[in-house]
Amino acid sequence: MLPKHHRLRRSREFSQVYRQGRKAVSAHLLVRAWSLTPVTSAKPVADSAHSSRIGIVVSLKVHKRAVVRNRLKRRVRAALRTLLPRLHSSQWIVISLKPEAAECEYGEFLRELEQLFTKLEVLHGHS
């Protein structure tokens, strides 16, 4: 599980990202990112007030069984733990899984997340 200060938890936080965030799409994922402040080349901030916050959405359209949806969320969170230290600070990110993601493995999630984050310019070294 992601640390509490790295999670989007409230409905209005998700709505803010959906309304104002930029979108990138791949075969299995849809990522929306919203920057609270203009992105700079500064180092990542350890302060929880400025850390990136992430929400994962897996709807019933992906799979009707909660066991499968939870497994997919765990795989995405595992991939995020690898990428989290490289994220710019003050980013709110919502990751939505498409129905095709039901058969996806960890490596595919990691590769697609890195590509989408690079496209949205939320990773350090890719701006």
C-alpha positions as MATLAB code, in Angstrom:
seq = 'MLPKHHRLRRSREFSQVYRQGRKAVSAHLLVRAWSLTPVTSAKPVADSAHSSRIGIVVSLKVHKRAVVRNRLKRRVRAALRTLLPRLHSSQWIVISLKPEAAECEYGEFLRELEQLFTKLEVLHGHS';
ca = [
       0.000    0.000    0.000;
       1.145    3.516   -0.736;
       1.899    5.750    2.256;
      -1.094    7.835    3.309;
       0.508   11.137    2.242;
       0.903    9.733   -1.307;
      -2.780    8.807   -1.765;
      -5.705   10.749   -3.190;
      -8.614    9.931   -0.896;
     -11.430   12.439   -1.319;
     -13.934   12.568   -4.143;
     -13.254   16.261   -4.725;
      -9.536   15.523   -5.182;
     -10.328   13.001   -7.915;
     -12.784   15.470   -9.480;
     -10.131   18.193   -9.524;
      -7.746   15.926  -11.461;
     -10.516   14.845  -13.866;
     -11.485   18.475  -14.563;
      -8.081   20.137  -14.840;
      -5.564   17.347  -15.408;
      -3.774   16.386  -18.599;
      -4.520   12.934  -20.019;
      -2.372   10.183  -21.538;
      -3.667    6.813  -22.753;
      -2.065    3.420  -23.409;
      -3.407   -0.043  -24.207;
      -4.282   -0.863  -20.582;
      -4.177    2.438  -18.665;
      -5.490    5.978  -18.701;
      -3.470    8.435  -16.611;
      -4.525   11.957  -15.678;
      -2.016   14.278  -14.007;
      -2.566   17.703  -12.501;
       0.293   19.856  -11.244;
      -0.433   21.976   -8.185;
       2.506   24.228   -9.053;
       4.427   24.765  -12.295;
       6.860   21.874  -12.839;
      10.466   22.819  -12.166;
      13.660   20.856  -12.307;
      14.014   20.924   -8.511;
      14.776   17.763   -6.579;
      11.896   15.691   -5.159;
      10.556   17.097   -1.905;
      10.248   14.723    1.050;
       7.759   17.051    2.755;
       4.342   15.387    2.761;
       2.617   18.715    2.003;
       4.319   18.860   -1.399;
       4.562   15.172   -2.240;
       2.844   13.639   -5.227;
      -0.522   12.039   -4.542;
      -1.926    9.143   -6.542;
      -5.324    7.480   -6.885;
      -6.091    4.197   -8.645;
      -9.490    3.530  -10.231;
     -10.620    0.035  -11.269;
     -14.282   -0.046  -12.229;
     -16.676   -2.961  -12.497;
     -16.225   -2.764  -16.278;
     -12.685   -4.119  -15.843;
     -13.858   -7.248  -14.019;
     -16.941   -8.055  -11.999;
     -15.028   -9.911   -9.263;
     -13.539   -7.756   -6.506;
     -10.688  -10.248   -6.042;
      -9.469   -9.556   -9.583;
      -9.898   -5.781   -9.266;
      -7.922   -5.745   -6.002;
      -5.155   -7.868   -7.551;
      -4.858   -5.364  -10.398;
      -4.644   -2.472   -7.932;
      -1.871   -4.286   -6.026;
       0.095   -4.766   -9.269;
      -0.252   -1.097  -10.176;
       0.790   -0.030   -6.652;
       3.861   -2.280   -6.875;
       4.857   -0.616  -10.155;
       4.216    2.820   -8.604;
       6.557    2.095   -5.689;
       9.354    1.735   -8.241;
       8.496    5.038   -9.949;
       7.502    7.088   -6.882;
      11.003    8.429   -6.047;
      11.315    9.792   -9.612;
       8.011   11.725   -9.618;
       8.001   15.521   -9.528;
       6.599   16.919   -6.307;
       3.142   18.518   -6.104;
       1.521   16.244   -8.699;
      -1.912   14.699   -8.317;
      -2.277   11.624  -10.508;
      -5.281    9.373  -11.202;
      -4.635    6.021  -12.865;
      -7.688    4.337  -14.417;
      -7.493    0.773  -15.670;
      -9.203   -0.268  -18.888;
     -11.031   -3.610  -19.246;
      -8.068   -4.946  -21.256;
      -5.910   -4.611  -18.103;
      -7.519   -7.687  -16.517;
      -4.837   -9.903  -18.107;
      -1.931   -7.499  -17.546;
       1.149   -8.421  -15.500;
       3.446   -6.284  -13.328;
       6.060   -5.713  -16.050;
       3.475   -4.389  -18.499;
       2.069   -1.995  -15.893;
       5.556   -0.741  -15.043;
       6.469   -0.163  -18.698;
       3.183    1.581  -19.541;
       3.230    3.766  -16.418;
       6.771    4.896  -17.169;
       5.830    5.721  -20.776;
       2.697    7.633  -19.731;
       4.469    9.523  -16.930;
       7.195   10.500  -19.397;
       4.574   11.689  -21.870;
       2.903   13.783  -19.144;
       6.319   15.052  -17.956;
       5.837   14.053  -14.322;
       9.099   12.052  -14.000;
      12.428   13.675  -13.140;
      14.825   13.655  -16.060;
      11.974   13.621  -18.620;
      10.786   17.227  -18.709;
];
